[in-house]
């Protein structure tokens, strides 16, 4: 019978193999806390038992719960505003006259980023331009995708939203919660996607891909594979936007560095 430490290591290895999520030893306590929540929800006393059950293909609900617990981060609207300012000032003017603008928010969690981008576009280019925009948000966790589709958020996630924009683009729905208005929600679509499952199944390339605050959960090999797979679904002269703490330059020489957190796919590259 395997002990608890061995059970934990097997779960950590399973997460890496299944969805590319890599918890270092420094993040061990965080992962343990998240796994403990799953243990309570499924009435599992020991991590050794959880590890054994994860290997059973019939334990689909448990597998999804573990992936959800391991991948969920605290997200909120208008996160890393300096990066969003660059998107608005450097990238949007290049896209303004396009008849179709396609943006991918990868690892979107509850949709805060996707809806933030739609609001920024509405403010910068106007509602008529927004109607030419399609924003896809994807996440590995089915529960957060469902929450994203509902578009209902609590005050904690909306703390960075200026009051004027809160009144303009959100409707109070009670219990201190707000729902994103239909005009913004209609431009955003959400789907479940495992970033480790490559190549990505998109029929049309994107002009902009946001992949923020997720790469540092991957080991280096999966980081490189993800960055290159994103490259393959980005238009030439399209952009990849990462977190200020994540560097693409060290992972791939295919992208051109434009600014901190902004990379560009060169013209002349295959779409």
N, C-alpha and C positions, 0 to 999 in steps of 0.2 A: 504494500500500500504506500503510495507516495505521500510525503509530508507536505505541510502547508507551504514551505518555501519552494519546494519543487513544483507544487501546484501553481503558485504565483508565477514562477518562471515559465511554465508551460503556457499560461494564459497570456503573458507578455509576448512570448514567441508567436502564439496564435494570432494576436492582434497585428504583429508585424507582417506575418505571411498573408493574412486575410485582407487587410486594408491599408497596410503600410504605416500604421501608427506605431511609433517607436518611443517608448518611455525609458529615459535614461535612469541610472541609479539615483540621480538627484531628484527625479520626479516619482520615485517609488511610492512615497507616502500619498501623493496625489492620486495615483492609480489605485492604491489600496482603498482610499476613501470612496472612490467611484465604484469599485467592485463591491464594496460593502453594501452600497445602496441596492445593487442588483441582488446580492445575497438575501437581503431582507425582502425584496419584492418577490423573489422566487422561493423563499423559505429554504435556502441552501446554507447549511451550517459551515461547511468547510470549502476553501478554495480548491482543495484537491478534488472534491466532488464536482465543483463547477468546471474545472479543467477537463475532467472525464466526460461530462455531459456536452461540452463544446465540441467534442469530437464526434458526436452523434448527429447525423444529418437531419434527424427528426426533431432536434431541439432548435428549430428555426427561431422561435420567439426569444429564447435565451441568447442565441447568437446575436440577434439584432439588438437586444438590450445591452449586451456587453459592448458592442461596437458603438452604440449610442452614448453610453456612459463614458467611454474612453475618448470620444471625439467631440463631445459637447464643451464649448467654451462660452464664457460670458461675452456676449456681443451687445452692441448698442448702435444707435443711429449716429451718423457723422463721426465715426471713429477715425483717428489719425487725420485730422482735418487738413494738415499740411499736405498730405498725399492727395486728398480730394481736391484741394485747391489747384494742384498741378494738373489733375485730370480736367478740371473745369477750364483752366487758363491755357494749357498747352495742347490738350488733345481735342476737346470739344470743338474749337474753331476749325480744325481740320475735317471734322465730320459733319459740320453744320449743314452743308448743301447736299449731302447724300440723301437718296430717296429711301434707303433702308440702313438703319444703324443697328448692328447686332453686338450685344455685350454679354459676356458670360461672367457671372459671379460664382466662382468655384468655392466649394466648402462654405456655402452661404449661411449655414446654421438656420436661424429662424427668419431670415430674409431681411434683416436690418440693412445690410449693405445694398442689396438690390433695390429696395425702396428708397434708400438714401440717394442712389445714383439717379433714379427716376425723378426725384424732387430737384436735384441739382440741375438736371437737363431741362426740366420744366422752367426753372428760374432763369437759367442762362440763355436758353434758346426759345422758350415759349411753348405753350401747350400744343400749338399746331405742329411744331417740330417733334414734340414728344410722341405724337401719333405715328411717326415714322421709326420709332425706336422699339426694339424687342430686347428685353433683358431676361436671360435665363439664369435662374439660381439653382444650383445643385448641391446636394449634401448626401453623405452616406447614411444618415439617420432618417428613417421614415417618420418618426414622431415630430422632428423639427421641421421636416418638409411640410407636414400637415399644418403646423403652426404658422409657417411662412405663408401658406396659401390662405389661411384665415386672415392674416394681416392685422391681428389684434395684439397690442403691446401695452405693457405696464409702464408706470412712470420711470422706473429705474432705467429702462432701455431708451427712454425719450428725453433723458436729462440734458443731452447736448443739442436738442432741437430748439432753435430760436422760437420764442413765443409766437411770432408772426407766422412762421411756417407751420407750427403746430395747429394754429387756428385755420390755416388755409388748406392744409392737406390731410387733416385728421378729424375724426368725428368721435366725441365721447360716447362710450357704450356702457358706462357704469362701472362701479367698483374700482375707480381710478384707472381705467383702461381706455385706450383709444384705438379706433380702427382706421387704417389707411383708406383714403377716399378712392372711389371706383376709378377715377381718371388715372390715378397712379397705379393702382392694383392691376388694371387692365393691360398695362405694358410689361408686367412681370409674370413669368411662368416658372414654376418650380417642379423639379424632378429629382428622384433619388439616383445618385451616381457614386460609384466607388472610383476615386481618382487612380487607384492602382490597376483598375481594369482598362487596359490600353490595347489598341488605339481607341480613342474616344469616338462614339457613334454619331457624330454630327454630320449632316448632309451639306451644310453651308458653313464657311469659316466666319470667325468673329473679327471685328475691328479692334476690340478691346477685351482683354481677359483680366479680371481681378482674381488673384490667388494670394490672399493675405492671411497671415497668422495661422497657417497650417503647415508650411514646409518644415518648420522646426520640430514638428511631431514625427517627421519621417527620418529614416537614416539617409546617409549621403547617396547611396545607390538609388533609392526611391525618389529622392529629391531631383536627381539628374534625369531619371526616367520621366518624372512628371513634367519638368520644365520642357523637355524635348517633345513630349506628347502634346503639350499646350502649343508649342511652336507649330506643330503640324496642323493644328486647327485654327491658326491665326492667319489672317490675310497678310500678304506682303505690305509693308508699311503700317502694319497693325502693332498694337502695344500690349505688353504684359505689365501689370501693376502688382507689386508685392508690398509687404510691410517694410517699414523703415529698418527693421531688424533682420531682414532676409536679403541676401545678396545673390543675384542670378549670375553675376560675372564669374564666380568661382565654380559654378555648376555647369555652364554651357558656353561655348564660344560662338554659338549660332546667333545669339541675341546681341544687339548693339545697346550699350548703356547710354541712356539719354539724360537721366538725372537720378538722384537718390530714389530708389524704389520704382523707377520707370525704365523699361527696356523696350526696344523696338525691333521688329522683324524687318530686315533690310528689303528694299525694293529689288526685284529680280529673283527673289527666292520663290520656290514652289509653294503654292497655297496648301 
